[in-house]
């Protein structure tokens, strides 16, 4: 039996007819760039996230970048985020000519440590980007309180957290804005690249809409210098179909995580992921920690169990960000976990016998 890390085909086969019908509707109306299908998805996604506005864009990276631009983040500004995230979080800051400043993470949830966030604030700090890593939201109440006390914007990097909750509040609804990726492997994934920004601020929403469309308030009337960051009509239509299934799929991920927890609870050399009491984790990634991570990953592949690593090199240790001046040892929690975290197969369609195989092989190898 083979257990893939991800099986996009299994999901597609479960809703193939709905996807085909949605694409055909876009083709019939030739609504390819932005347009009514994107607008419909924006309305549905805003409602899902319990926000007033959602703005569809071309990727999660663009969602972060345009949000920072719309908030006026620029040269000589600093934006605080975490070391253990995909590089897009930092790239968006850099592409605003601002400087990423890093703060280490909580030992249990792997999300931003509020006390270390506060310690990283300087007179140049303008915003903070807590990352809702692996499908679990950061501890937002203290982060919001600290940000308010210092006059900072809060941008949720919710690219891995569609449908996650913090004290009953949905990802993307707590900060000044929430940024989402719909990369195909995400809990809500497009058939290609796409992203969105959620916000309750109408002025911010309007500015992002203008920035994503070459700075146009209407065709050929350019109020500012913008970019081409529109969502494709086909992606909007596909995401509308998939959004109807997202809650069910997230529930199935949670069920799979519970089974993993039960099956691996007795393996002493494996540290399981922790769901904070205030959170509803949606398990985009089910990441365990082990001491012999790379060896275990290779051995599991020989047994037809395929895993991933998120993320092997923290931001401050990448070649791209050596200019920040950080070094090894500056963020010990993120650095330690980068060497230990192993992402196990996780998708809604996993069968119990596959989960049992993964667990059995791990128990024989650690």
N, C-alpha and C positions, 0 to 999 in steps of 0.2 A: 504493500500500500504506500502510495506517495502522498505526502502532505506538503502542498505548496505553501510558500509564505503568504501569497495572495492569489485569489482566483477570480479575476474580473469576468471571465466567461460565464461562471456559474451565476453571477448576479444578472448579467445580460440575458441569459437564457430564461430567467424567471420573469422578465418583463419585456422580452424582445418585441412582442407585438405592439405594446404601448410605445416603445421607442420608435419603431418603424412608422407608426401612425403620426407621431409627433414630428418626425423629420419630414414626412410627406406633406404635412400641413405647412411647414416652413417653405418647402419647395414650391407648393402650389401658390403661396402668396409672395414668393421671392423676397422674403423679409430676412435678409442675410446678415446685415450689420446693425446691431441694435434693433429697434423696432418693437412691434407689439408683443412678440414672444418673450423678449427680454423684459419688457415692462410688466408683463403678467407675472413672470418669475420674481421680479423685484417686489411686487406687491405681496406675493405669497410668502417669500422669504422674510420680509419685514414682519408679517403677521406671525410667522413661525417663531421668530426671535423675540417677539413682543417688543418691537421697535417701530417707530414712526416711519423710518425711511430705510431702504436698502438700495444700493447703487451697484449695478453689475459692471464689472471690469474684466480685463483680459486674463488676470492671474491674481493669486494671493500676493505676490510681490508688488504688483501695481496697486493693489488695495492699500498696502502699507505705505508705499511711496506717495501716492496721491493724497492720502490722509495727512501725512506729515506736511506735504506742500500746502495743502488747504489750511492747515493750522498755522502756517507761517514759519515753520521750522526751517532754518537756513544756516548760512555760514556763521561760525563762532558759537553756535548753539550745541548743547550736549543733550543726548537722549539716552536714558538708562534702560538697559535690557539685561538679558542673562547670557552666560557663555554656552549653555547646552541647548542650542536651538539650531535650526537650519540657517544657513548663512544669509538667506533672504531677509531675515529680520534686521541684520546689521547692514546689508546692502542698501535697503530702503533708506536708512539713516544717512549712509554715505552719499547716496545719490541726491540728497538734499543739501550736500556740502556741510552737513552737521557731523558731529563726532559721536560714535557709539561709546558709551561708558558702561562697564559691566558690573553686575552684582551677583554674587554666588547664590546658590539655591538651597531650599529646604531639604534636609536629609531624607525625609520620608516621602514627600510628594514630588520632588525634583522640580518644583516651580519656585518662582522668585521668593526669596526670604525678605519679608518686609523690613526687618531691622537693617539688613545689609543694603537694601535699596535706599533707605533714608541716609545711611552713612555715606553713600556715593554721591549725594546731592551737592552741587556746587552753585555759585552764583550764575554759572552759564547754563545750568540745567533748565530745559524747557518742557520736557515730556518724559514719560516712562512707558515702556512697552512690556508689560507682563505677558509671558508666553504660557498659554494653556496647553501644557505639554502632554502629548500622548492621548489627549481626550479628557484631561482633568484640569479644571479651572484653578488658577492661582488664588491665593487667599486675598480676595479683593477688598474686603472691608478695611483692613489696616492700610492697604496700598492706596485706596481712595482717600482715606483720612490724611495720610502723609502727603499725598499729592495736593489735596486741597489746602493744607496748611502752608505749602510752599508755592502755591499758584501754578501747578504743573498740569499739563494735559495728560490724560490716561488713554492709551490706545491698546485695546486688547488684541493680541495676536491669537486669534481663535482659529487659525488655519487647520488645526487638528481637532477641533472641538465642536463641530456642528451638533447642537442638541444637548451639550453638556450643561449642567446646572450648578450654581453656587447659591446655597441657601434659598433655593426656589427660583432664582433669577437665571435666565438663559444666557449662555455665552453670547457676547456681542451687545448685551443690553445694559451693562453696568458702567463702563467707561464713557468717555466722550465719543468714542467710536469703537467698533469691532471690525476686524479684518479677517476675511475668510478666503481659503483656497478651495477650489473644486477640482484640483488635480485628480486624474482618474482613480487613484488608489485611496482617496479620502473617504470618510464615512458617507458624505454626499459628493460624488465625483461626476464630473462631466465626461464627455467622450472627446477629450482634448483639454486645452487650457481654459480656465475661467476663474473668476474670483468675485468678491463682493465686499462692500463696506456697509455696515449698519450704524445708524445713529438716530438719536432723538432730537438732534439740532438741525432745524430746517436750513439755516444759513450754511452750515457745514456741508449738508447734503447737496445743496445747489452748487456750491463751489466745486465739489468733487465731480458732479455731473458735467460742469463746464470744462474742468481740467481734462477729463477723460476723452473729450471730443474736440481736441485742438483749441481749447479755450473759447469755443463758440457758445454764445447765449442763444443764437439762432443761426441758420446756415449763412456762412460767410460774414458773420458779425462776431469778430474775435475780441472778447473783453480782456483776455489775458493770454500769455503764452502757455499753451497746454501740450497735450500729447494725444496720440491715437491709442487709447486704452479701452475701447468699446468691447463689450461682450458680443460674441456672435449670436445671431438669432437661433441657429441650430442648438447651440449650447444652452441657451435660455429655455428652449422647448424641452430638451432632454432633462434639464434640471427640474423643471416643473413636474415631469413624470416621476422622477426619482424622489423628490421631496415628499410626495404622498406616502412613500414607503420608509422614510428615514427613521421615524420613531420605532417602527417594527424592527428594522435592521439594527438600530442601536440597542434595543432590548435583547436581540439575539446575541449581539456582541457581549452584553453584560452577562447573559446566561453562559456563554462560552468561558468568560473570565471566571465566573463562579465555579464552573466545572474544573478549570485549571487549578483554581485555588484549593478545591477539595482534593484533587488527585495529587497535587504536589505539596500539600501541607505538611507531609511527613518527611520530606527530603531536606535534611538539615543543611546541606551545602547550597541550597537555592534560596535566595531572598525574593519573595513575591512582591508585586506592586501593591502599594497601600492606597486605598481610597479614603480620603479625608471624610470625617463624619458630616461635614457641611457640604459635601459635593455629591454630584451624580456623574460619575465617570462614564464616558462612552467608549473607551478602549479602542481608539484608533490604533494604538499600539499596546500590546500586552508585553511589557518588558520585565524580565527577571534579571537578577544580578547573580553572577557566579565569578569565582576567582580565575578559572581557566577558560574564559569566554571564547577566545579565538580557536583554541583546540577543540572545545565542545562544539562550536559551530561547524567546523570541518568534519568532525566525527558524525554529527547528526546528518549532514549532507550525504555521507556514505550510507546512511540508513534511510535515505529518501525523505528526510525531514529537513525542510529548507527554512532558514531563519534570516534575519536582517540585523543591522546595527544602526542605532539612532542615538547619538552620533559619535563616531570614533574620535574625532578631533574637535575639541571645544573651539569656539570662535577665536579666542585670544591666542591659540597655538597654531592657527592656520597661517600659511605663508602670506595670504592676502591681507591679514590684519596685524602683521608684525609692527607696522608703523604706530599702533596704539601704545606700544611700549610695555605691554604686559609680558610676563614670563611664566615659566612653569612654577607652580606653587602658589600663584596669586589667587586661584579659585579652587581650593583643594577638593571641595565636594563635587563640583562639576568634573574636575579632572579624574578623580577616583572613579566616578560612575561611568565616565567615557570608556574606561578600560574594562568595566564589568557588565554593562548592560547588554543583554541579548534579547532581541525582539522575536517572539515566537509567532508561528502562524496565527493570524487573527482576521477573520472575516465572517459575516453572518452565516454563510452556508456551510461552515465546518460541521462535520458529523462527529458524534460522540466517539466513534471508534478511531477517528483521526486524532482527536484530543487525547485519547487513551494511548495511542501509539507515540505521540510526542512525549507524553509524560513518562511512559515506560522507557523509552530510549534515553531520556535525560537521567532517569534513576539508575540506569546501567552504566552511565558514562561519567557522572560527576564523582 
